[in-house]
Amino acid sequence: MIGRWEQQLFDLKLERQKLLEDFPSYNNPDSNVLQVLALKDVKQLLRPGQALLSYFFTESELYIFSVEPSGQFQWRKWNLPADFRERVRSCIRYLWDKQEYGKEPFLQTAAELYANLLGPDCNRMGESVSSLIILPDDVLMMMPLETLLTAPPSSNKPNWRDQQWLLKKYNVSYGYSATLLREQKQISRQNAVKTAGPKHVFGGFAPTYTQSGQYQLQNTTGMVKKVQSMLGGDVWTKEPDQEAIFKQESSNYRVLLLAMHGISDAEHPELSQLLFGDPQTDPVNNNILYATELQIMQLQADLVVLSACHSGFGKLETGEGVYSLARAFAAAKVPATVMSLWLLHENTAPALVESFFSYLQHGKTKDEALRLAKQDYLIDDQNFELTHPFYWAGLVAAGDMQSMELSDPVPHWLWYVLVGIMILLFGQYWIRQRSS
């Protein structure tokens, strides 16, 4: 078995080398996915208190690899039950459908999945680990593991928010591969030392849809303006040509929030799209931005938040992960994304996104900021009727989770104004002194 895998890996490396020779300009992070990181390189991806869990499926077995903050490596094998994949798919469908019927079986399965997928590793690592990087595979690609239960469901605590979600114990983020995660961290470091980086911290897009064929989003405008009030920057909400504006202006912002309709094409992920407004007649900037257009853009953002339905959903490629709108941003050199695995509820997404940015502004890492935002949502009595995981678990974070400095630099013109005021005040003081 090992010999066959080594031969396949060798053949793939030869094929990759030929591709790089034929297409030398192909240099986005995904061009290195066939590299295998040494253990010491994986350890460097981890911050204190953070561990990495990677999953690899065969037809009947699951291999689980873990790297602790100290760099210690462990692996184990689990012989999959015959119905494992169907049970996971059933959980995913249950989350998507937001039905109360079937709650008990879902909770039971969530506890059993934790006991087999994470429990042995989390118990071994103990209290020293508070954050997890998950590299999923196969059916786990669309399952937010924060919805697993670290303890059996209790009949004494029937409410959704009282369950022992993994969310309550760990910050969780996701990666497509360890190699791509290393590339994303390198991009973050390079962005941090750029002398000519983005001019502003925040740029927000929340299109207004007026045509009857496109459902009008009610709360997105207020959300992007609320985040703007925290971080400064610019927002676009009523402009009819927002795709053209995005292509022209997006490289000027370190953080982008796109609150709009997203359409996923699982069969042809390159055709997944973001709708920047009503269709336009311009054949290039028609307000439909495809994934193929996104991935060739040269963005300078450290973070993109996609408050857009199905932005993390796409086509699963074995060994490669999910190709989606969020993946297109990774190809466009964006080191971190927050994305939605399913349909976002427009009445609950603003609370999660605004709280996320508030925690981020106060110095939290991206994965912790998202976890705290979800916890705040769950304990808020105003949301008591909307605590089914459908409403909060679909937003997940992927990529480099380091914290960000989100103070907007003072514009150069403002310095001139301040200096002018100081000179004026000094002149008035000098005149008073002379006249006295």
ZAKOL-105683 format. One record per residue (C-alpha): residue number from 1; residue in one letter; z, x, y. Coordinates in Angstrom, 2 decimals. Example, Ala and Ser with C-alpha at 12.3 -4.5 7.8 and 13.67 -1.06 7.14 Angstrom:
1:a:7.80:12.30:-4.50 .
2:s:7.14:13.67:-1.06 .
end
This chain:
1:m:0.00:0.00:0.00 .
2:i:1.03:2.74:2.50 .
3:g:-2.06:4.79:1.64 .
4:r:-4.33:1.82:2.32 .
5:w:-2.67:1.19:5.71 .
6:e:-3.04:4.87:6.65 .
7:q:-6.74:4.74:5.77 .
8:q:-7.19:1.56:7.85 .
9:l:-5.36:3.14:10.78 .
10:f:-7.55:6.24:10.54 .
11:d:-10.72:4.11:10.49 .
12:l:-9.50:2.14:13.52 .
13:k:-8.76:5.34:15.44 .
14:l:-12.28:6.56:14.75 .
15:e:-13.67:3.23:15.94 .
16:r:-11.52:3.40:19.09 .
17:q:-12.71:6.93:19.82 .
18:k:-16.31:5.79:19.55 .
19:l:-15.61:2.87:21.93 .
20:l:-14.03:5.21:24.49 .
21:e:-17.03:7.53:24.26 .
22:d:-19.44:4.63:24.72 .
23:f:-17.38:2.99:27.50 .
24:p:-15.50:5.80:29.33 .
25:s:-14.60:3.51:32.27 .
26:y:-12.57:1.22:30.02 .
27:n:-9.11:2.33:31.10 .
28:n:-6.90:-0.73:31.29 .
29:p:-3.55:-0.70:29.40 .
30:d:-5.03:-2.42:26.35 .
31:s:-7.31:0.57:25.75 .
32:n:-4.36:2.39:24.18 .
33:v:-3.09:-0.28:21.82 .
34:l:-3.95:1.75:18.73 .
35:q:-1.59:4.56:19.65 .
36:v:1.65:4.71:17.69 .
37:l:4.68:5.72:19.72 .
38:a:7.17:8.23:18.37 .
39:l:10.77:7.03:18.08 .
40:k:11.85:9.14:21.06 .
41:d:9.18:7.45:23.17 .
42:v:10.40:4.00:22.14 .
43:k:13.97:4.94:23.12 .
44:q:12.74:5.79:26.62 .
45:l:11.55:2.20:27.02 .
46:l:15.12:0.93:26.80 .
47:r:17.67:0.65:29.58 .
48:p:21.42:0.85:28.79 .
49:g:22.51:-2.08:26.66 .
50:q:18.96:-2.99:25.69 .
51:a:17.50:-3.00:22.15 .
52:l:14.00:-3.57:20.81 .
53:l:13.09:-5.81:17.86 .
54:s:9.57:-5.71:16.46 .
55:y:8.19:-8.09:13.80 .
56:f:5.35:-7.51:11.35 .
57:f:4.17:-10.20:8.93 .
58:t:2.32:-9.96:5.65 .
59:e:1.38:-13.06:3.70 .
60:s:4.73:-13.29:1.96 .
61:e:7.01:-10.79:3.71 .
62:l:8.41:-10.07:7.14 .
63:y:9.29:-6.55:8.25 .
64:i:11.79:-6.32:11.08 .
65:f:12.13:-3.03:12.97 .
66:s:14.92:-2.41:15.48 .
67:v:15.67:0.38:17.93 .
68:e:19.14:0.46:19.47 .
69:p:19.94:1.81:22.96 .
70:s:21.09:5.08:21.36 .
71:g:17.67:5.46:19.74 .
72:q:18.92:4.67:16.24 .
73:f:16.14:3.13:14.15 .
74:q:16.60:0.54:11.40 .
75:w:14.24:-1.63:9.39 .
76:r:14.58:-4.36:6.84 .
77:k:12.38:-6.66:4.80 .
78:w:12.71:-10.40:4.33 .
79:n:10.82:-12.24:1.61 .
80:l:9.48:-15.29:3.40 .
81:p:10.19:-18.77:2.04 .
82:a:6.99:-20.57:1.10 .
83:d:7.40:-23.05:3.94 .
84:f:8.45:-20.53:6.62 .
85:r:5.35:-20.69:8.81 .
86:e:5.17:-24.47:8.69 .
87:r:8.85:-24.76:9.66 .
88:v:8.30:-22.49:12.66 .
89:r:5.20:-24.45:13.68 .
90:s:7.23:-27.64:13.34 .
91:c:9.84:-26.22:15.74 .
92:i:7.13:-25.25:18.22 .
93:r:5.59:-28.74:18.09 .
94:y:9.03:-30.24:18.58 .
95:l:9.61:-28.12:21.69 .
96:w:6.21:-29.05:23.10 .
97:d:6.65:-32.77:22.52 .
98:k:10.15:-33.06:24.08 .
99:q:11.17:-35.77:21.62 .
100:e:14.79:-36.59:20.85 .
101:y:13.83:-37.80:17.38 .
102:g:14.20:-34.90:14.95 .
103:k:16.89:-33.13:16.93 .
104:e:19.17:-32.47:13.95 .
105:p:16.48:-30.80:11.77 .
106:f:15.33:-28.72:14.74 .
107:l:18.85:-27.44:15.46 .
108:q:19.44:-26.68:11.79 .
109:t:16.19:-24.71:11.58 .
110:a:17.01:-22.88:14.84 .
111:a:20.30:-21.70:13.32 .
112:e:18.64:-20.64:10.06 .
113:l:15.91:-18.73:11.89 .
114:y:18.48:-16.80:13.90 .
115:a:20.42:-15.96:10.73 .
116:n:17.31:-14.40:9.19 .
117:l:15.27:-13.12:12.14 .
118:l:17.94:-11.64:14.43 .
119:g:21.43:-12.19:13.03 .
120:p:21.76:-9.11:10.79 .
121:d:20.46:-6.82:13.55 .
122:c:22.49:-8.36:16.39 .
123:n:25.66:-8.28:14.27 .
124:r:25.09:-4.65:13.39 .
125:m:24.47:-3.61:17.01 .
126:g:27.52:-5.51:18.24 .
127:e:28.71:-6.01:21.80 .
128:s:27.00:-2.86:23.08 .
129:v:23.71:-4.76:23.32 .
130:s:23.22:-7.46:25.95 .
131:s:19.41:-7.45:26.30 .
132:l:16.59:-7.75:23.77 .
133:i:12.93:-6.80:23.96 .
134:i:11.05:-8.88:21.40 .
135:l:7.67:-7.79:20.04 .
136:p:6.70:-10.92:18.06 .
137:d:3.94:-11.43:15.52 .
138:d:2.10:-14.27:13.81 .
139:v:3.75:-17.70:14.30 .
140:l:6.59:-16.20:16.34 .
141:m:4.16:-15.55:19.20 .
142:m:4.58:-19.08:20.58 .
143:m:8.26:-19.58:19.71 .
144:p:10.73:-18.73:22.53 .
145:l:13.51:-17.09:20.56 .
146:e:16.04:-18.01:23.26 .
147:t:16.06:-21.44:21.57 .
148:l:17.53:-20.06:18.34 .
149:l:21.19:-20.82:17.68 .
150:t:23.67:-17.98:17.15 .
151:a:26.00:-20.39:15.31 .
152:p:25.45:-23.51:13.20 .
153:p:25.02:-26.68:15.29 .
154:s:28.24:-28.59:15.74 .
155:s:28.43:-32.34:15.39 .
156:n:31.28:-32.22:17.92 .
157:k:28.89:-30.91:20.59 .
158:p:25.80:-33.11:20.41 .
159:n:24.54:-32.33:23.92 .
160:w:21.64:-29.95:24.30 .
161:r:23.41:-27.80:26.86 .
162:d:26.48:-27.31:24.65 .
163:q:24.55:-25.62:21.83 .
164:q:25.07:-21.91:21.13 .
165:w:21.64:-20.84:22.30 .
166:l:20.63:-17.20:22.00 .
167:l:20.03:-17.59:25.75 .
168:k:23.78:-17.66:26.33 .
169:k:24.31:-14.27:24.74 .
170:y:21.28:-12.09:25.50 .
171:n:18.74:-11.39:28.20 .
172:v:15.41:-11.76:26.39 .
173:s:11.97:-10.45:27.32 .
174:y:8.75:-10.08:25.37 .
175:g:6.10:-7.45:24.90 .
176:y:2.64:-7.35:23.38 .
177:s:3.23:-3.91:21.88 .
178:a:5.45:-0.89:22.50 .
179:t:2.42:1.08:23.67 .
180:l:1.42:-1.51:26.27 .
181:l:5.04:-1.78:27.39 .
182:r:5.10:1.98:28.01 .
183:e:1.91:1.65:30.07 .
184:q:3.45:-1.17:32.09 .
185:k:6.56:0.88:32.81 .
186:q:4.39:3.77:33.94 .
187:i:2.53:1.42:36.29 .
188:s:5.87:0.31:37.79 .
189:r:6.87:3.93:38.38 .
190:q:3.52:4.73:39.96 .
191:n:3.76:1.69:42.23 .
192:a:7.23:2.77:43.36 .
193:v:5.97:6.11:44.72 .
194:k:2.75:4.90:46.29 .
195:t:2.49:5.81:49.96 .
196:a:-0.05:3.06:50.62 .
197:g:1.23:0.15:48.56 .
198:p:1.11:-3.57:49.31 .
199:k:1.90:-4.56:52.90 .
200:h:4.16:-7.47:52.00 .
201:v:6.62:-8.53:49.32 .
202:f:5.58:-12.10:48.61 .
203:g:2.41:-14.15:48.41 .
204:g:2.43:-17.73:47.14 .
205:f:-0.42:-20.07:46.19 .
206:a:0.11:-23.81:45.69 .
207:p:-3.21:-25.67:45.98 .
208:t:-3.54:-29.24:47.16 .
209:y:-5.76:-31.29:44.85 .
210:t:-7.44:-34.26:46.51 .
211:q:-10.10:-35.27:44.03 .
212:s:-9.14:-38.15:41.75 .
213:g:-10.07:-36.21:38.61 .
214:q:-7.34:-33.62:39.19 .
215:y:-3.68:-34.60:39.01 .
216:q:-1.86:-33.84:42.27 .
217:l:1.20:-31.62:41.81 .
218:q:4.08:-32.99:43.86 .
219:n:6.66:-30.20:44.18 .
220:t:4.73:-26.93:44.16 .
221:t:4.31:-26.68:47.94 .
222:g:8.04:-26.98:48.51 .
223:m:8.71:-24.38:45.82 .
224:v:6.48:-21.65:47.24 .
225:k:7.80:-22.30:50.75 .
226:k:11.38:-22.06:49.49 .
227:v:10.65:-18.68:47.92 .
228:q:8.90:-17.62:51.13 .
229:s:12.08:-18.48:53.06 .
230:m:13.92:-16.02:50.81 .
231:l:11.43:-13.15:50.71 .
232:g:9.15:-13.58:53.72 .
233:g:5.43:-13.05:53.18 .
234:d:2.69:-15.66:53.18 .
235:v:1.81:-18.87:51.37 .
236:w:-1.37:-20.88:51.01 .
237:t:-1.10:-24.59:50.26 .
238:k:-3.87:-26.57:51.98 .
239:e:-6.74:-24.10:52.31 .
240:p:-9.85:-25.42:50.49 .
241:d:-11.05:-21.95:49.39 .
242:q:-7.94:-20.48:47.80 .
243:e:-9.76:-18.56:45.05 .
244:a:-11.65:-16.56:47.69 .
245:i:-8.38:-15.98:49.59 .
246:f:-6.64:-14.86:46.40 .
247:k:-9.36:-12.34:45.59 .
248:q:-9.25:-10.97:49.13 .
249:e:-5.51:-10.98:49.79 .
250:s:-3.68:-10.69:46.46 .
251:s:-3.60:-6.88:46.47 .
252:n:-1.47:-6.99:49.64 .
253:y:1.61:-8.40:47.85 .
254:r:4.19:-6.95:45.46 .
255:v:5.11:-10.37:44.08 .
256:l:2.71:-13.26:43.48 .
257:l:3.71:-16.85:42.69 .
258:l:0.88:-19.06:41.47 .
259:a:1.96:-22.71:41.30 .
260:m:-1.08:-24.62:40.10 .
261:h:-2.89:-26.12:37.14 .
262:g:-3.64:-23.75:34.30 .
263:i:-6.04:-24.48:31.46 .
264:s:-5.85:-22.50:28.23 .
265:d:-8.76:-22.05:25.85 .
266:a:-7.31:-20.87:22.53 .
267:e:-10.72:-20.51:20.90 .
268:h:-12.29:-18.57:23.78 .
269:p:-9.38:-17.07:25.76 .
270:e:-11.73:-15.39:28.21 .
271:l:-12.52:-18.91:29.48 .
272:s:-8.88:-19.77:30.21 .
273:q:-8.60:-20.55:33.90 .
274:l:-6.43:-21.12:36.94 .
275:l:-7.47:-23.94:39.25 .
276:f:-7.03:-22.87:42.88 .
277:g:-7.99:-26.28:44.27 .
278:d:-10.83:-28.78:44.25 .
279:p:-14.11:-27.36:42.91 .
280:q:-16.30:-25.69:45.53 .
281:t:-20.07:-25.32:45.65 .
282:d:-19.91:-21.52:45.99 .
283:p:-21.07:-20.21:42.57 .
284:v:-18.69:-17.22:42.73 .
285:n:-15.60:-18.58:44.49 .
286:n:-15.56:-22.14:43.19 .
287:n:-11.72:-22.32:42.90 .
288:i:-11.90:-21.80:39.12 .
289:l:-10.62:-18.31:38.33 .
290:y:-11.34:-17.30:34.72 .
291:a:-9.35:-14.82:32.68 .
292:t:-12.39:-12.57:32.54 .
293:e:-12.38:-12.38:36.35 .
294:l:-8.64:-11.73:36.47 .
295:q:-8.58:-8.81:34.11 .
296:i:-11.04:-6.75:36.14 .
297:m:-9.19:-7.26:39.43 .
298:q:-7.27:-4.32:40.86 .
299:l:-3.95:-5.91:41.74 .
300:q:-0.97:-3.96:43.06 .
301:a:1.71:-6.53:42.27 .
302:d:4.84:-5.53:40.37 .
303:l:5.39:-9.12:39.26 .
304:v:3.31:-12.28:38.87 .
305:v:5.07:-15.60:38.28 .
306:l:2.74:-18.17:36.74 .
307:s:4.15:-21.62:37.39 .
308:a:1.07:-22.93:35.63 .
309:c:0.87:-24.86:32.37 .
310:h:0.00:-22.94:29.20 .
311:s:-0.38:-19.62:31.06 .
312:g:1.20:-17.79:28.10 .
313:f:-0.70:-19.73:25.45 .
314:g:-3.93:-18.44:23.98 .
315:k:-5.63:-16.95:20.96 .
316:l:-3.54:-14.99:18.49 .
317:e:-5.13:-11.76:17.31 .
318:t:-3.39:-10.04:14.42 .
319:g:-1.80:-6.81:15.64 .
320:e:-2.82:-7.50:19.23 .
321:g:-0.70:-10.46:20.28 .
322:v:-1.79:-13.49:22.26 .
323:y:-4.77:-13.29:24.59 .
324:s:-3.94:-15.59:27.50 .
325:l:-3.96:-15.86:31.28 .
326:a:-0.77:-13.80:31.38 .
327:r:-2.41:-11.12:29.23 .
328:a:-5.28:-10.99:31.71 .
329:f:-2.79:-10.03:34.44 .
330:a:-1.49:-7.22:32.22 .
331:a:-5.06:-5.94:31.96 .
332:a:-5.26:-6.12:35.77 .
333:k:-2.40:-3.56:35.96 .
334:v:0.43:-6.03:36.59 .
335:p:3.51:-4.62:34.79 .
336:a:5.49:-7.87:34.51 .
337:t:4.76:-11.58:34.28 .
338:v:6.74:-14.78:34.01 .
339:m:4.63:-17.36:32.20 .
340:s:4.76:-20.78:30.58 .
341:l:4.19:-21.32:26.87 .
342:w:3.54:-25.04:27.28 .
343:l:3.27:-27.88:29.79 .
344:l:5.56:-27.31:32.76 .
345:h:7.50:-30.28:34.06 .
346:e:6.93:-30.36:37.81 .
347:n:10.41:-31.76:38.52 .
348:t:12.25:-28.99:36.70 .
349:a:10.08:-25.91:37.22 .
350:p:11.01:-25.52:40.94 .
351:a:14.73:-25.28:40.18 .
352:l:14.12:-22.57:37.57 .
353:v:11.66:-20.57:39.67 .
354:e:13.70:-20.72:42.88 .
355:s:16.90:-19.69:41.08 .
356:f:15.02:-16.88:39.34 .
357:f:13.88:-15.45:42.66 .
358:s:17.35:-15.80:44.14 .
359:y:18.86:-13.71:41.34 .
360:l:15.99:-11.24:41.55 .
361:q:16.62:-10.86:45.28 .
362:h:20.25:-10.01:44.52 .
363:g:19.30:-7.07:42.34 .
364:k:19.24:-8.57:38.85 .
365:t:16.70:-7.36:36.32 .
366:k:13.87:-9.81:35.69 .
367:d:15.08:-10.84:32.23 .
368:e:18.65:-11.36:33.43 .
369:a:17.46:-13.28:36.49 .
370:l:15.51:-15.67:34.28 .
371:r:18.40:-16.11:31.85 .
372:l:20.85:-16.87:34.67 .
373:a:18.39:-19.33:36.21 .
374:k:18.14:-21.18:32.90 .
375:q:21.90:-21.21:32.45 .
376:d:22.38:-22.58:35.97 .
377:y:19.87:-25.28:35.18 .
378:l:21.66:-26.26:31.97 .
379:i:25.12:-26.58:33.50 .
380:d:23.94:-28.52:36.57 .
381:d:24.99:-32.13:36.02 .
382:q:21.94:-33.31:37.96 .
383:n:19.82:-32.07:35.07 .
384:f:21.94:-33.62:32.32 .
385:e:19.17:-35.98:31.18 .
386:l:16.60:-33.15:31.23 .
387:t:18.26:-30.44:29.13 .
388:h:15.97:-30.69:26.10 .
389:p:14.55:-27.14:25.62 .
390:f:11.14:-28.47:26.64 .
391:y:12.33:-28.46:30.25 .
392:w:13.67:-24.91:30.44 .
393:a:12.64:-22.76:27.47 .
394:g:8.89:-22.60:28.13 .
395:l:9.21:-20.06:30.96 .
396:v:9.43:-16.56:29.46 .
397:a:9.24:-13.03:30.84 .
398:a:7.02:-10.24:29.51 .
399:g:6.55:-6.59:30.42 .
400:d:8.70:-4.22:32.49 .
401:m:11.98:-5.94:33.32 .
402:q:13.45:-3.46:35.80 .
403:s:15.06:-4.83:38.97 .
404:m:13.14:-4.90:42.25 .
405:e:13.91:-4.13:45.87 .
406:l:12.65:-7.24:47.60 .
407:s:13.19:-6.56:51.28 .
408:d:10.00:-7.01:53.29 .
409:p:9.26:-3.93:55.41 .
410:v:9.56:-4.47:59.14 .
411:p:6.04:-4.83:60.62 .
412:h:4.94:-1.94:62.83 .
413:w:4.38:-4.24:65.81 .
414:l:8.00:-5.38:65.61 .
415:w:9.19:-1.80:66.02 .
416:y:7.19:-1.58:69.26 .
417:v:8.78:-4.82:70.46 .
418:l:12.28:-3.55:69.64 .
419:v:11.64:-0.22:71.36 .
420:g:10.25:-2.05:74.39 .
421:i:13.37:-4.26:74.61 .
422:m:15.62:-1.21:74.36 .
423:i:13.71:0.53:77.16 .
424:l:13.92:-2.61:79.32 .
425:l:17.67:-2.94:78.77 .
426:f:18.22:0.74:79.51 .
427:g:16.13:0.41:82.69 .
428:q:18.22:-2.54:83.89 .
429:y:21.41:-0.63:83.15 .
430:w:20.13:2.43:85.05 .
431:i:19.16:0.31:88.09 .
432:r:22.62:-1.33:88.19 .
433:q:24.26:2.06:88.05 .
434:r:22.12:3.40:90.92 .
435:s:22.75:0.34:93.09 .
436:s:26.52:0.55:92.57 .
end
